[in-house]
Structure formats: C-alpha cells, structure tokens
C-alpha cells in the first residue's frame, strides 16, 4: 500500500517516504486547554485520527505526539478570572478533552506532553537560538526571534519577503495573519500573569506559544521527523515559527511532510458565538446526537476541503449508519447459518468483498480520500444485500463481507454496530413473541411487538429472523 499525501510545504502530492523504513514519527497540534473544544477543533483531530489509522493500516508503526497547551494568554486569563491556580484550571479541560476523544472514538496518541512540564527544554532551545544569533532580549525584558536573520522564514506560508514589515515585535501568543514580525520566545513576567512564571537566564517569565511545539517535538520525535499536522489556521504564523525556531537552532530540516485540514463551517457560515452557530461536542450530545453520528459527519468530507457542518448532515448520518447496521445484522444472521447456496466452488473464501477493500485502500492511499473510501463501504453493502436478496449468498460469503467491513472500520472507526444491552423484560417479550409466531398467532405477535415498542425497542421481521434495535 503506497501512500501519497499533499505536502503544504511543497504544495504538491508526494509519496510518503519515512525517514526510518517501516516507522512514522508524527506530531499534531493539540488543544489549548482553556475551555471545551468545539467541533471545528475536532475536525482537525478527526483528520489526524484518520491519518494515523491509515498509516497503521498500511503496516507502518506510528509514534504520535500531540501537545497540550496549558500555559498561554488564554489559560492565564481564564485561571485568574476563575480565581484558581493555572494547573487546577487547565486540569478540568484536559479531562474534558480526553472524554470527548473517547466519545468520538479517536485513538489516543502515543504521548500527550503538557507545556508546563517541559519549560526546561524550551529554555534550552531559546539558549541555542541566542548562541547562534537568532534571539535577542528587548527593553521589555522579553526574548524575541529575529525574523530578518532567517533567510528561509516564510517558506511554509510562501511569504513575499520583500513585503514584510521590519522591526515589528509580536508579544501576544496569537496575532493577526498579516502581521509578520519578530515573535516572543520568552515573555517577561508582568502583573497580568499573576503567579504564573518560571526562572530563566533572562529573568522570570514564561515561554511563548510557538516555542512549546518546537521543544516538545524534538524531545519525543527527534530534531527531524516525518509528519506534522494541524488545522490550516495554524500554518501561519504558528507552524512557520516552529520551523524557524527548530531549523535555526539545529541546522537540520525540521519536518519532511506538512499536512493541514481545511476549516469547518456551520450551515455555510464561519462558526462564532455571535452568530449563534458555535457548538462544542457536548452541545451536540445534549441535542440527542451520538458521538458515532458526529464522527461520521466529520469524516465525510475530504480533509483539504472546507466541511459544512449542518444538522441535516447529522440526520443523514443517522440514516446511513442505520443502513450499515442493518447490513451487519443481516450478514451476521447469514454467517451463522449452515448450508444454502455455495458461494465458492473450490471451497475457498469468497473473493467478491476483496475488490471493495482494494477500492477502499486505494482511496485512502491517495491523500486520504475519505469520500471515496465511504463509497467503497457502500459498494460492499449494496453488493452484499443484492446477493442476499437473490439467495446467492452463503455463510462463507456473509462472513467474508463482515471481515471486509471490519478491516474498513479499523480505519474509519464508525462502522461497527454499537452493542445495545437488551433489558431482561424486553428479551422475555421477544422470546414470547417468537413462540407465538411459530404458533401463527399473529394478533398476539402484534400485541407483543407493540409492548416491546412501548419499552423503546423496535422489532423488524425479516426472512433471516427478527431484528431488534433501540428506537
């Protein structure tokens, strides 16, 4: 399985060539833990989950690092407004973040380094930049990176160096995209920081936002690694500044492949609280949607294309997943039977699901084309249903279809039918109904079906037997 991905640095699709054959080292920009993450954030984390699963599906061993930004302007403001220590304040949102990952079925990274646990590494990196002449301390006692001294600055964003403004210092962690200037490596302490400060050779203060990722990625992945990902909004200035810091300090290439996902919009508009279309994952769960349905929508669009998130799409995801679940139940019932038509005259496993698996793998290998990957899933479902309807699908064929679906789900993480615990009362009614149907007592069968429905469960009678699902 040869993988090719779009490289934001070169602006072309390139074959993946790991620095160490068989192994991929990957860094992803994680959350700033000052509030609950919103669905725009999770669009990026979902893309990164799909990427990691695809790499593993291709047989590669992945070391995946995702940082937790727990010290910056936002976290400090939030902790001071709440009147609690920074570590206690961010702990609440770290816990919430991991709960949300579990709700969405996002696999855990190998390590989640927190910025506050790696300040010594950041100070050491700033020291290297001083030694090589790229850092300076300003009159305000903060330490800045001199953009003018880095001839390669702007290569990721493809900036026109001739139009850059000179002698502009950016002290905020985040700044307007058209502000190109020297950025803070170390922010001198002031009263707004309260008790958040560390000692350093340049006086008390804290690290700038950008230095965090450069220092932590080097610690866990080395000075040069394979893939760095994030949302397109991080490309400049954050990722540009990461490159400048890392490469000027080490003299080595920082990252081979840069991958960015596009923005998420809600009902065609930019998500914002003022527009009333700002949603956290918890907001959507409170409206009755499931993590599985939300995951389906977030995976549905190609990662490099803007994704329009709408409630109609969530409703459609419920329908699509129900169709997959019905197919799974049908295949499980067939796979459990003996006899019937023979699907393969030579006794080998039926091969018809393989062509859909090949289409699925080809779609993912071509820059994570998730819409085509889902098309392969439904092609499998359609063919399996057609064969079953025609009476030409045996137990082995159904089992092969289920095995193919499971392989697809190892990447998509959304196809497996969630197990629903059937209450004893419902099971007793279902068993009683099966008995009266064998006795052809249809009136009693209907009464029992209605009694089951009143308890929140639906019975659907098929030629393969009754199917029970949560209403």
C-alpha positions in Angstrom: 0.0 0.0 0.0 1.9 3.0 -1.3 0.7 6.2 0.4 0.8 9.7 -1.1 -0.2 12.9 0.7 -0.4 16.6 -0.1 2.6 18.5 1.3 1.8 22.0 2.4 5.5 22.9 2.2 5.9 21.9 -1.5 2.3 22.3 -2.5 2.1 19.0 -4.2 1.1 15.4 -3.6 4.1 13.4 -2.7 4.8 9.7 -1.9 5.4 9.0 1.8 9.0 8.0 2.3 9.6 7.6 6.1 13.0 8.6 7.4 13.2 5.2 9.1 11.6 2.5 6.9 8.5 1.0 8.4 8.1 3.7 11.0 6.4 7.1 11.0 7.0 9.8 13.6 4.2 12.3 13.7 3.4 15.5 15.6 0.0 17.1 15.8 -1.0 20.4 17.4 -3.3 19.6 20.3 -5.8 21.8 22.3 -5.3 24.9 24.3 -7.0 23.7 27.4 -8.8 26.9 28.5 -12.3 25.8 27.5 -14.2 22.9 26.0 -13.0 22.0 22.5 -15.5 22.9 19.7 -16.4 20.9 16.6 -14.0 22.9 14.5 -11.2 21.7 16.7 -12.5 18.1 16.4 -12.5 18.3 12.6 -8.7 18.6 12.8 -8.3 15.9 15.5 -10.6 13.6 13.4 -8.4 14.1 10.3 -5.3 13.3 12.3 -7.0 10.1 13.7 -7.9 9.0 10.1 -4.3 9.7 9.1 -2.8 7.7 11.9 -5.2 4.8 11.4 -4.4 4.8 7.6 -0.6 4.7 8.3 -1.2 1.7 10.6 -3.5 0.0 8.1 -0.6 0.3 5.7 1.6 -1.6 8.1 3.6 1.3 9.5 4.5 1.7 13.2 3.4 5.2 14.3 4.8 7.3 17.1 2.2 10.0 17.6 2.8 13.1 19.8 0.0 15.6 20.5 0.8 18.5 22.8 -1.4 20.1 25.4 -1.0 23.9 25.6 -1.7 24.6 29.2 0.1 27.9 29.5 -0.6 30.9 27.2 -2.5 34.1 27.3 -5.9 32.4 27.3 -5.3 29.9 30.0 -3.8 32.5 32.3 -6.7 34.9 31.7 -9.2 32.0 32.4 -7.5 30.8 35.6 -7.3 34.3 37.0 -10.9 35.1 36.2 -11.9 31.8 37.9 -9.7 32.5 40.9 -8.0 29.1 40.7 -4.4 28.1 40.1 -3.4 27.5 36.5 -2.8 23.8 36.9 -6.2 23.2 38.5 -8.0 25.4 35.9 -6.4 23.5 32.9 -6.9 20.1 34.6 -10.7 20.4 34.1 -10.4 21.0 30.4 -7.7 18.3 29.9 -10.1 15.8 31.5 -12.9 17.0 29.3 -10.7 16.8 26.2 -9.9 13.1 26.8 -13.6 12.3 27.5 -14.5 13.9 24.2 -11.8 11.9 22.3 -13.4 8.7 23.8 -16.9 9.8 22.8 -15.7 10.3 19.2 -13.7 7.1 19.0 -10.4 9.0 18.4 -7.5 6.8 19.2 -5.1 8.0 21.8 -1.7 9.4 20.8 1.5 7.8 22.0 2.2 10.7 24.3 0.5 14.0 25.3 3.2 16.3 26.6 1.9 19.3 28.5 3.8 22.6 28.0 4.1 23.3 31.7 6.1 20.0 32.2 8.7 21.0 29.5 9.7 24.5 30.3 13.4 23.5 30.9 13.5 22.1 27.3 12.1 25.4 26.0 14.7 27.4 27.9 17.4 25.2 26.5 16.2 25.7 22.9 16.0 29.5 23.4 19.6 29.4 24.7 20.7 27.7 21.4 19.0 30.5 19.4 20.9 33.1 21.5 24.1 31.3 20.8 23.5 31.3 17.0 22.4 34.9 16.9 18.7 34.5 16.2 17.4 35.6 19.6 17.6 38.9 21.4 16.3 40.4 24.6 14.2 43.6 24.1 13.9 46.5 26.6 10.7 45.0 27.9 12.9 42.0 29.1 11.1 39.6 26.8 13.1 37.5 24.3 12.3 37.6 20.6 13.2 35.7 17.5 14.7 37.9 14.8 12.8 37.0 11.6 15.2 39.1 9.5 18.1 36.9 10.3 16.4 33.7 9.0 16.7 33.8 5.2 14.2 30.8 4.9 11.5 32.4 7.0 8.1 32.2 5.2 8.8 29.1 3.2 5.8 27.2 4.5 3.4 30.1 4.0 5.2 31.1 0.8 5.5 34.7 2.1 6.8 37.5 -0.1 9.8 38.6 2.0 10.0 41.9 0.2 6.7 43.0 1.6 7.4 42.1 5.2 7.4 45.0 7.7 10.6 45.4 9.6 11.1 45.9 13.3 7.7 44.7 14.3 7.5 42.8 17.6 4.6 40.5 18.4 4.3 39.8 22.1 0.9 38.1 22.0 0.7 34.4 21.6 -1.6 34.8 18.7 -1.7 37.6 16.2 -3.2 38.8 13.0 -2.2 36.8 10.0 -1.0 39.9 8.1 1.4 40.8 11.0 4.8 39.4 10.1 7.4 40.3 12.6 9.6 39.1 15.5 7.8 36.9 17.8 8.2 36.1 21.5 10.3 33.2 22.6 10.2 34.1 26.3 7.6 36.5 27.7 8.8 38.6 30.7 6.6 38.4 33.7 4.1 41.1 34.3 1.2 41.6 36.7 -1.3 40.1 34.2 0.4 36.7 34.6 -0.2 36.6 38.4 1.8 33.7 39.9 2.5 32.0 36.5 6.2 32.3 36.0 9.5 30.4 35.8 13.0 31.5 36.4 15.3 31.8 33.3 18.6 33.3 32.3 16.6 36.3 31.0 14.6 36.8 34.2 11.2 35.5 35.4 8.6 34.8 32.8 7.1 32.1 30.7 7.6 30.6 27.2 5.9 31.9 24.1 3.3 29.7 22.5 5.4 28.8 19.4 8.5 27.6 21.2 6.4 24.9 23.0 5.9 22.7 20.0 9.4 23.0 18.7 10.9 21.9 22.0 8.4 19.1 22.7 8.5 17.6 19.2 12.3 17.5 19.4 12.3 15.7 22.7 9.9 12.9 21.7 10.5 12.6 17.9 14.0 13.9 17.3 15.3 17.0 15.5 13.9 15.8 12.2 10.7 13.8 11.9 8.2 12.6 9.2 4.9 14.4 9.5 3.5 17.5 11.2 -0.2 18.2 11.1 -2.8 20.7 12.2 -5.6 23.0 11.1 -5.0 25.4 8.2 -5.3 28.3 10.6 -2.1 27.0 12.3 0.0 27.1 9.1 0.9 30.8 9.7 2.2 32.0 12.0 2.4 29.0 14.3 3.9 26.4 12.1 6.0 28.9 10.2 7.5 30.0 13.6 8.1 26.4 14.6 10.2 25.8 11.5 12.2 28.9 12.1 13.0 28.1 15.7 13.8 24.5 15.1 15.9 24.8 12.0 17.9 27.8 13.1 18.7 26.0 16.4 19.7 22.7 14.9 20.7 23.5 11.3 18.7 20.5 10.2 15.4 20.1 8.3 12.5 20.1 10.8 9.7 18.2 9.2 9.5 16.3 5.8 5.7 16.4 5.3 3.3 19.1 6.5 -0.4 18.3 6.3 -3.2 20.7 7.1 -7.0 20.3 7.1 -9.4 23.0 6.0 -11.9 25.0 8.1 -15.2 23.7 9.3 -18.2 25.9 8.7 -21.7 25.6 10.2 -24.6 26.0 7.8 -22.3 27.7 5.4 -21.0 30.3 7.8 -17.9 30.7 9.9 -18.6 29.3 13.4 -18.8 32.0 16.1 -20.7 32.6 19.3 -22.1 35.9 18.0 -23.6 34.1 15.0 -25.3 31.5 17.3 -23.7 28.6 15.5 -20.8 27.8 17.9 -21.0 24.2 19.2 -18.9 22.1 21.5 -19.2 18.3 21.2 -21.3 18.4 24.5 -23.8 20.8 22.9 -24.5 18.3 20.1 -24.7 15.4 22.5 -27.3 17.4 24.5 -29.4 17.7 21.4 -29.6 13.9 21.1 -26.9 13.1 18.6 -24.3 10.5 19.3 -20.5 10.6 19.1 -20.7 8.0 16.3 -23.0 10.2 14.2 -20.8 13.2 14.7 -17.7 11.2 13.8 -19.4 10.1 10.6 -20.1 13.7 9.5 -16.6 14.9 10.4 -15.0 12.1 8.4 -17.3 12.5 5.4 -15.5 15.3 3.6 -12.0 15.4 2.2 -9.7 16.9 4.8 -8.3 19.6 2.5 -11.8 20.8 1.5 -13.9 23.1 3.8 -16.5 21.0 5.6 -20.0 22.4 6.0 -21.5 21.1 9.3 -25.3 21.1 9.3 -28.0 19.3 11.3 -29.3 17.9 8.1 -26.0 16.1 7.7 -26.3 14.7 11.2 -29.7 13.4 10.4 -28.4 11.9 7.2 -25.5 10.2 9.1 -28.1 8.5 11.3 -29.8 7.1 8.3 -26.5 6.0 6.7 -25.3 4.3 9.8 -28.7 2.5 10.3 -28.3 1.1 6.8 -24.8 -0.2 7.7 -26.1 -1.7 10.9 -28.9 -3.4 9.1 -26.4 -4.9 6.7 -24.2 -6.1 9.6 -27.2 -7.8 11.3 -28.2 -9.4 8.0 -24.7 -10.7 7.4 -24.3 -11.9 10.9 -27.5 -13.9 10.6 -26.4 -15.5 7.3 -22.9 -16.2 8.6 -24.4 -18.1 11.5 -26.4 -20.4 9.2 -25.2 -23.7 7.6 -26.0 -25.0 4.1 -27.6 -22.8 1.5 -26.1 -21.9 -1.9 -22.4 -22.3 -2.3 -20.5 -19.1 -3.0 -17.2 -20.5 -4.0 -17.0 -23.9 -5.8 -13.4 -24.5 -4.8 -14.2 -24.2 -1.1 -12.0 -21.0 -0.6 -13.3 -17.8 1.0 -15.4 -15.8 -1.5 -13.4 -13.1 -3.2 -16.1 -10.6 -4.1 -15.5 -8.4 -1.0 -11.8 -8.0 -1.9 -12.5 -5.6 -4.8 -14.3 -3.3 -2.4 -11.4 -3.5 0.0 -9.0 -2.6 -2.8 -11.0 0.4 -3.7 -11.2 1.4 -0.1 -7.4 1.2 0.3 -6.7 3.0 -2.9 -8.9 5.9 -1.9 -7.1 6.3 1.4 -3.7 5.9 -0.2 -4.5 8.8 -2.5 -4.2 11.7 0.0 -6.9 10.3 2.5 -9.8 10.5 0.1 -12.4 9.7 2.7 -15.5 10.3 0.4 -14.2 7.6 -2.0 -13.4 5.4 1.0 -17.0 5.6 2.2 -18.2 5.0 -1.4 -16.3 1.7 -1.3 -18.0 0.8 2.0 -21.5 1.3 0.5 -20.5 -0.6 -2.7 -19.8 -3.5 -0.4 -23.1 -3.1 1.4 -25.0 -2.8 -1.9 -23.4 -5.9 -3.4 -23.9 -8.0 -0.2 -27.5 -7.0 0.0 -28.1 -7.8 -3.6 -26.6 -11.2 -3.3 -28.5 -12.0 -0.2 -31.8 -10.8 -1.8 -31.1 -13.1 -4.7 -30.5 -16.0 -2.4 -26.9 -16.5 -3.7 -25.0 -15.5 -0.6 -23.9 -18.3 1.7 -22.5 -18.3 5.2 -18.9 -18.0 3.9 -19.8 -15.1 1.7 -21.5 -13.3 4.6 -18.5 -13.9 6.8 -16.2 -12.6 4.2 -18.3 -9.4 3.9 -18.2 -8.9 7.7 -14.4 -9.4 7.7 -14.0 -6.8 4.9 -16.3 -4.4 6.9 -14.1 -4.9 10.0 -11.0 -4.1 8.1 -12.5 -0.9 6.8 -13.6 0.0 10.3 -10.1 -0.3 11.6 -9.5 2.9 9.7 -12.9 4.7 9.8 -13.8 3.7 13.4 -17.5 4.3 12.8 -18.9 1.2 11.0 -19.1 -1.2 14.0 -22.7 -1.6 15.2 -22.7 -0.5 18.9 -23.8 -3.2 21.2 -27.0 -2.4 23.0 -27.7 -4.2 26.2 -31.2 -5.7 25.9 -33.2 -5.4 29.1 -34.5 -8.7 30.6 -38.1 -7.5 30.2 -37.6 -6.8 26.5 -35.8 -10.1 25.9 -38.6 -12.0 27.6 -41.2 -10.3 25.4 -39.1 -11.1 22.3 -38.8 -14.7 23.2 -42.6 -14.9 23.9 -43.3 -13.3 20.6 -41.0 -15.8 18.8 -43.1 -18.6 20.3 -46.5 -17.2 19.3 -45.2 -16.5 15.8 -44.3 -20.2 15.5 -47.8 -20.9 16.5 -49.0 -18.5 13.9 -50.9 -16.4 16.5 -50.4 -13.1 14.6 -52.7 -11.0 16.7 -50.7 -11.9 19.9 -47.5 -11.3 17.9 -48.6 -7.8 17.0 -49.6 -7.1 20.6 -46.2 -8.2 21.9 -44.4 -6.1 19.2 -46.3 -3.0 20.4 -45.4 -3.9 24.0 -41.7 -4.0 23.0 -42.1 -0.7 21.2 -43.5 0.9 24.3 -40.3 0.0 26.1 -38.2 1.8 23.4 -37.3 -1.0 21.1 -38.2 -1.8 17.5 -38.7 -5.3 16.1 -38.3 -5.8 12.4 -39.3 -9.2 10.9 -37.1 -10.3 8.0 -36.6 -13.6 6.2 -33.5 -14.1 8.3 -35.4 -13.7 11.5 -36.5 -10.8 13.8 -34.1 -7.9 14.2 -34.2 -5.9 17.4 -32.9 -2.3 17.6 -33.1 0.6 20.0 -35.7 3.1 18.9 
